[in-house]
C-alpha cells in the first residue's frame, strides 16, 4: 500500500501506460488493453484460462528455478508503506531480530503503491518466469488470485512453515488458493473514511458526507477499485459482497466520475494519500484503517477513521513467492517467523491492522493490553458484521470493471 493523481490521472508510471493503451482503443482503457501496454503478452486470455499456479522451483514458462537460499541467505521483500513495525530510527525490530537469528539478509522495500501499478512493473517478467527482483511480494486477495491463476507464484513447502498452522480458520482455505498452497495472509484491514479532526470537528458518518460542498477539492479516494467503488456501492444501498451486476457497478462508477470531473475529488491515490492528509492538502479521504492509526502516533491523534454507517470494506493482503525467485526457502523461513504469535503481535501493535495469526491477541496482552481489545486489530463479530468483502469477479467482469474504473480515474 504510494503515487496516484487526479486530475487527470494517477501514478506517473500508470499515466504513461494508460496513454499507450488508450491510443490503441477507440473507447477508454479496458483491462486487456492495459495489460497489452504493460507487455504481458496474452495475459488477458490467460486470465480467462483456469491455471493451477507453478510448482516449487518451476516458473510460469516451465523453466526450473534454482533455489540459492543456502548460499545467498537473502530475501528481497516488496511491501506497502506503513506495513511493518518500526522504531524511532526507521528500522524494523522484528526484521532485525530475524536477521540476527537466521543470518539471512532481508532487503525490505516499500515498493507497492497499489496492486495494478506494481503488477504493471513486473507482469512481463512474471509471464516469462523471470526473477522480478523480489522473493516475497504482498498483494491483495484479488491480485493474489490473478498471480496464482496465471502460474506466477511458486508453491510453498508447508513443511518448512510449521507456524502456518496458526493461521485464523477463516483464512486457512480461500477460493483463489485452496489449502493455501501458494499464499499466506500478511494482514487484513478495513477501508473506510478518515478525516482531519481539526478541520472537521463534527466528523463524517456516510460516504455521501464526503460530497459536502465545503469539501470540494479537498477529498481523496483510493486507487484500489474494490475499496472505493465498494464504499460507494454501500452508500447506494448495495452490498458489494452480495448479488449485484453491471447496473449497480455503473451507478457507483457514475458518482466517482462526476466527483472527479467536477474537481470535488482532488486526487485518486494509492498509499500516498497519507502524505496529503498530513500536509493538509486533503481534509477527508477514503483510506485504510491501519494507516490512520499509524499517522496518529506521529501527529498527536489528529485524524479519525470510521466505518461508514452503511458499511465498510474488508480486505486481506497476501505473502507469495514469485515464479522466478531464487530464494524460496529463505522466504519461507521469513513467513514462518512472522506466523509466530509473539512476532505477529509485535507487528500488529505497530501497524494496527488485523493480524491473521491465532494466539497473537493473547501475546498482545503483554505488549499493550489496550490494543488487545482494539477492534481494528482483533475485531469481534459485531465489528465484522459492519463490513463486507468485494465479491469475486469473473475474468470478464474484472476486465470490464477494472477497465472502466481506470478510464474514469484517468479521464
ChimeraX attribute file (.defattr): number of C-alpha atoms within 10 A of each C-alpha:
attribute: neighborCount
match mode: 1-to-1
recipient: residues
	/A:1	22
	/A:2	19
	/A:3	20
	/A:4	26
	/A:5	22
	/A:6	20
	/A:7	17
	/A:8	16
	/A:9	22
	/A:10	23
	/A:11	20
	/A:12	13
	/A:13	14
	/A:14	23
	/A:15	16
	/A:16	14
	/A:17	21
	/A:18	25
	/A:19	16
	/A:20	17
	/A:21	21
	/A:22	18
	/A:23	14
	/A:24	14
	/A:25	11
	/A:26	7
	/A:27	10
	/A:28	21
	/A:29	29
	/A:30	23
	/A:31	24
	/A:32	21
	/A:33	22
	/A:34	26
	/A:35	24
	/A:36	20
	/A:37	20
	/A:38	22
	/A:39	17
	/A:40	21
	/A:41	16
	/A:42	12
	/A:43	20
	/A:44	18
	/A:45	10
	/A:46	17
	/A:47	20
	/A:48	15
	/A:49	12
	/A:50	11
	/A:51	15
	/A:52	15
	/A:53	24
	/A:54	25
	/A:55	20
	/A:56	20
	/A:57	21
	/A:58	22
	/A:59	26
	/A:60	23
	/A:61	16
	/A:62	14
	/A:63	14
	/A:64	15
	/A:65	20
	/A:66	14
	/A:67	17
	/A:68	15
	/A:69	17
	/A:70	11
	/A:71	8
	/A:72	13
	/A:73	17
	/A:74	22
	/A:75	26
	/A:76	20
	/A:77	22
	/A:78	21
	/A:79	22
	/A:80	21
	/A:81	18
	/A:82	19
	/A:83	20
	/A:84	22
	/A:85	19
	/A:86	17
	/A:87	10
	/A:88	6
	/A:89	6
	/A:90	8
	/A:91	12
	/A:92	15
	/A:93	16
	/A:94	19
	/A:95	21
	/A:96	12
	/A:97	13
	/A:98	18
	/A:99	16
	/A:100	11
	/A:101	9
	/A:102	12
	/A:103	11
	/A:104	19
	/A:105	17
	/A:106	19
	/A:107	13
	/A:108	16
	/A:109	14
	/A:110	15
	/A:111	17
	/A:112	22
	/A:113	22
	/A:114	23
	/A:115	21
	/A:116	20
	/A:117	23
	/A:118	17
	/A:119	18
	/A:120	19
	/A:121	15
	/A:122	18
	/A:123	22
	/A:124	19
	/A:125	18
	/A:126	24
	/A:127	23
	/A:128	18
	/A:129	25
	/A:130	22
	/A:131	17
	/A:132	17
	/A:133	16
	/A:134	21
	/A:135	27
	/A:136	26
	/A:137	23
	/A:138	26
	/A:139	28
	/A:140	20
	/A:141	22
	/A:142	20
	/A:143	17
	/A:144	25
	/A:145	22
	/A:146	20
	/A:147	26
	/A:148	25
	/A:149	21
	/A:150	22
	/A:151	28
	/A:152	32
	/A:153	33
	/A:154	26
	/A:155	23
	/A:156	23
	/A:157	15
	/A:158	15
	/A:159	9
	/A:160	14
	/A:161	18
	/A:162	16
	/A:163	19
	/A:164	23
	/A:165	15
	/A:166	17
	/A:167	20
	/A:168	15
	/A:169	11
	/A:170	8
	/A:171	15
	/A:172	18
	/A:173	15
	/A:174	13
	/A:175	9
	/A:176	20
	/A:177	19
	/A:178	11
	/A:179	13
	/A:180	18
	/A:181	18
	/A:182	30
	/A:183	29
	/A:184	25
	/A:185	25
	/A:186	24
	/A:187	26
	/A:188	22
	/A:189	21
	/A:190	26
	/A:191	28
	/A:192	26
	/A:193	27
	/A:194	25
	/A:195	25
	/A:196	20
	/A:197	17
	/A:198	11
	/A:199	13
	/A:200	14
	/A:201	10
	/A:202	8
	/A:203	19
	/A:204	21
	/A:205	14
	/A:206	20
	/A:207	25
	/A:208	12
	/A:209	14
	/A:210	25
	/A:211	17
	/A:212	11
	/A:213	9
	/A:214	9
	/A:215	17
	/A:216	16
	/A:217	19
	/A:218	21
	/A:219	27
	/A:220	28
	/A:221	26
	/A:222	23
	/A:223	30
	/A:224	23
	/A:225	20
	/A:226	23
	/A:227	25
	/A:228	23
	/A:229	25
	/A:230	29
	/A:231	31
	/A:232	27
	/A:233	25
	/A:234	23
	/A:235	19
	/A:236	15
	/A:237	12
	/A:238	19
	/A:239	24
	/A:240	27
	/A:241	16
	/A:242	12
	/A:243	9
	/A:244	13
	/A:245	10
	/A:246	10
	/A:247	9
	/A:248	17
	/A:249	19
	/A:250	16
	/A:251	15
	/A:252	20
	/A:253	23
	/A:254	15
	/A:255	15
	/A:256	21
	/A:257	18
	/A:258	13
	/A:259	17
	/A:260	25
	/A:261	17
	/A:262	13
	/A:263	16
	/A:264	21
	/A:265	26
	/A:266	23
	/A:267	28
	/A:268	28
	/A:269	28
	/A:270	26
	/A:271	22
	/A:272	18
	/A:273	28
	/A:274	23
	/A:275	13
	/A:276	18
	/A:277	23
	/A:278	17
	/A:279	9
	/A:280	13
	/A:281	15
	/A:282	22
	/A:283	24
	/A:284	30
	/A:285	27
	/A:286	25
	/A:287	28
	/A:288	26
	/A:289	25
	/A:290	25
	/A:291	22
	/A:292	24
	/A:293	21
	/A:294	19
	/A:295	20
	/A:296	15
	/A:297	12
	/A:298	10
	/A:299	11
	/A:300	8
	/A:301	14
	/A:302	18
	/A:303	23
	/A:304	20
	/A:305	26
	/A:306	22
	/A:307	22
	/A:308	23
	/A:309	15
	/A:310	19
	/A:311	27
	/A:312	29
	/A:313	27
	/A:314	22
	/A:315	20
	/A:316	23
	/A:317	23
	/A:318	21
	/A:319	24
	/A:320	30
	/A:321	26
	/A:322	30
	/A:323	36
	/A:324	31
	/A:325	29
	/A:326	24
	/A:327	26
	/A:328	29
	/A:329	24
	/A:330	26
	/A:331	28
	/A:332	24
	/A:333	18
	/A:334	21
	/A:335	23
	/A:336	19
	/A:337	21
	/A:338	22
	/A:339	27
	/A:340	21
	/A:341	23
	/A:342	20
	/A:343	21
	/A:344	25
	/A:345	30
	/A:346	21
	/A:347	23
	/A:348	27
	/A:349	21
	/A:350	19
	/A:351	25
	/A:352	28
	/A:353	28
	/A:354	23
	/A:355	29
	/A:356	27
	/A:357	26
	/A:358	20
	/A:359	18
	/A:360	24
	/A:361	23
	/A:362	14
	/A:363	19
	/A:364	22
	/A:365	14
	/A:366	11
	/A:367	15
	/A:368	13
	/A:369	13
	/A:370	9
	/A:371	19
	/A:372	22
	/A:373	15
	/A:374	16
	/A:375	16
	/A:376	23
	/A:377	26
	/A:378	20
	/A:379	17
	/A:380	12
	/A:381	9
	/A:382	9
	/A:383	13
	/A:384	17
	/A:385	11
	/A:386	15
	/A:387	25
	/A:388	21
	/A:389	19
	/A:390	20
	/A:391	15
	/A:392	16
	/A:393	11
	/A:394	11
	/A:395	16
	/A:396	13
	/A:397	14
	/A:398	16
	/A:399	21
	/A:400	17
	/A:401	21
	/A:402	21
	/A:403	18
	/A:404	21
	/A:405	26
	/A:406	23
	/A:407	19
	/A:408	20
	/A:409	24
	/A:410	22
	/A:411	16
